[in-house]
Amino acid sequence: MTMKLKVERSFNAIMIHTYIRSDKNFETAYEQLKFISLYANQKGIVVDEEFIDQKSQNKRLDERDEVASYFKHGAGGTLLVYDTWVLSTNMEDAVQMFSCLLKNSYEVHFVKQSVIITRESDVMLVLGLIDELRQTLQDNSKKSIGRPKGSRSSSKFDQYHNEILSLIKSNKTVSEIARVLHVSRSSLKDYIESRELKNFASGYTVHETPVNAEEMVINKITCPQTTK
């Protein structure tokens, strides 16, 4: 399932996009949305289009036509993504994704690392992000991984996450929100409570950006060690 949320902008404005992809071994769509929203609020970023990709799990890039079309459509814009694995958990595809995004003049914000890459970025930063993904996949291959501690399963309401937050901020009641979305009030109430969206809407969490975020990514690069 995909969902696109559009906000009216001037014709010549640079489009700002988010890409969220579900993967059972990593953070859920909700958690990605949460951190991206916090990051955007802190940076004063207004998102134009939001793409939640819930059907590409474990699929190779050449099988993800909808994703390729979406990124081609947004060429020259800004992309907010939670972490490197969201682009792909296949190293070959991840490298291709990085290359194509930069070739198409994207400004890519990696929210978890609090870094931005463009065509003018230090090559070591780009390699650092790719190597961080390599380490993550390598570590996960050595152990049986389940859902991360504290994470939640995906919900049918995840696609309405931003709209629900906006309505809560507008002081709409759960009943009013349920009528707007044409959903069950009780199910919506459970979702809002389990995600602590009322607290989230009031801005109780702050996304902190490390002053040396790029250096931290570069310093995490690991080189092969000899046995001698």
N, C-alpha and C positions, 0 to 999 in steps of 0.2 A: 504494500500500500504506500502511496506517496501522497504528500500534501504540500501545496505551495501557498504561502501567505504573502500577499503583495501589499505594499504600502505605496501610495501615490507619491511620486517624486518628479522633479523637474526633468525635462526631456534629456538634457545633457549631463545629468548627474551620474556619477559612477555607481553602478549597482552593487549592493552588498548582499551576499548570499550566505546561507549556512547549509552544511551537509551533515546529516546524522544517519548513521548506519548501525543497525542492531547486530550484535554478535554475542552468542550465548556465553562466551568465555571472557567477555570484557564488560565495560560499563553499559548499562541499558540506555535506551533512547531518552528516557526521563532524566537520567543523570547527566547525559551529554547536554540536553536542553538546559538543565539547571545551571551548569557551569558556563555554558555559552551565554546565557542570559545575564549572569552575574558579570561576566567579562564585558559584554556589550554595554551594560548599564554603567560600569565603571569608566569605560572609554568614551561614553557618549555616542555609541554607534547605534544607528537605526537600521534594522534588517529589512530588506525589501522582499526577498524570497527565501523561503525555508523548505528544504527538501529532506523528507524523512524516508530513507530507503530501508524498507523492512523485508525485502525479498532477495537481497543479493548475498546473503551469508554464505561464505565459502565458495562463491562463484568467481571464476576468473574474469578478468577485465573484458575479454572479448565476448563474454556472455552478458555483459551489463550495458546493453545498448542505451537504456534510459539514462543511466548515469553519464555516459559519454556525451549524449545529446545535451544533458543539462549543463555540463561543464562547458561545452562548446557554445551554448546559448549565452553563458555569462562571461565570455572572454573579455579580458580587460578590466574586470571588476575586482571586488574584494571577496574572499572566501573565508568564513570562520568555520573551523573544524576542531573538534575536541582534542584529538590525538592522532598520531601518524597511522595507527592501526585502522582507523576509520576509513582511510583511503583504500587500504587493502591489507590483508594478512598474508599475502604472497609477496615475497621480496621483489621478484621480477616485475610484478604488476605495480608495486609501490614505487619503484624507480621510474617506471613509465608514467605513472600518475604525476609524480614530482616534475618530471621533464616536460610533460604536456601542459601542466598548469603554468609553469614558468614560461614556456614557449608562447602561451596565449596571454602573457602579460598579467597574470593574476597576482594580487597581493594576498598571500595566504597567512592567516593568523592561526597558530597552533595554541589553543587556549590553555591546555594543561601545562605546557612549557612556558607560556607567556612570551612567545617569540613570533616574529613576522619574517617571512621570506618573500623576496622579490627577485627579479632577474639581476638586480644589483647587489644581492646579499653576498656576504663572505661565503665562499664555497665550503669552508670548514663548518659553517652553521648548517648548511644543507646536508653535508655528509654526516654531521653529528646527529641530526634527526633520523636519517636513514639507518645509521648504526644503532641508535637507540631502539628502533623497531626490530632490527636484527637481534639485539640482545634479548628483547622481550619475547620474541618468538622462540629463540633458542632456550631461554629459561622455561618457557611453557612446555616445550617439547620434552623436557627432562622430568616433568612432574604431571600428575593428573590434576588438571585445573577445573575448578567449578566456578560458580558465580562468586565474584569478589565479596568479601565480608562487607555487610552493610548495604549491598546493592539490592534492587528489587526487580521482580519480573516485569516484563513489558505489559502495558495495559492498552486497551482500545482507546483510552482517554489521552494517551501520550500525544497523539496527533493534535489534540486541542489544547495542549499545555499552555502555550502563550496566550491563547484567547481566554482560557480560564483565568490565568493570572491577571489579564487586563480587566476582566469583568469583576474579579475580586477587588482589585484596586479601585474600581468605580463604585465599590460598596454594594454590589449586587448580592442578593442572598443566594444560597444554594438552589432554592426552588426557582428563582428567576434565571439562574445560569442553566439549569436543567431544561427549562422551557426554550431558552435560546438555542441550545444544542440539540434539543429533541431527544434527550436521554433520560434514563431513570434517575430520579432524585437520590434514592438511597445508594445506588452504585456510585454516583458522582460524589456524594458526601463521603463515602468510604475512600475514594481516590484522593480527594482533597485532604482528608485527615492523614492518610498513610504517607502522602508526599509532603505533608506540612506546608501546603501551599499558602495558607493564610499568613504564616510566619514568613515564608519566602517572599510573598507579595509586599510585606511591610519592610523588606530590605534588611533583615536581621543578619544576613551573611555578607561578608565583603570579600571580594576576590583580590588577593594581594599579589602584586607583580614584583618579583625579585629584581633588584636593580642590576644584577649581573646575570640575567636569565640566559643570554646568548652564550656567555662564557661557561655557564653551568652545563649547557647542552654539549658544547665542544669538549669539555673536560671529561665527559662520560664516555667518549670514544675509547674503545679497548682494542689493543693490537694483539696479534697472536703471540703466545709465549712459547719459547723453545723448551724442549725437555732436557737440554744439555746445559 
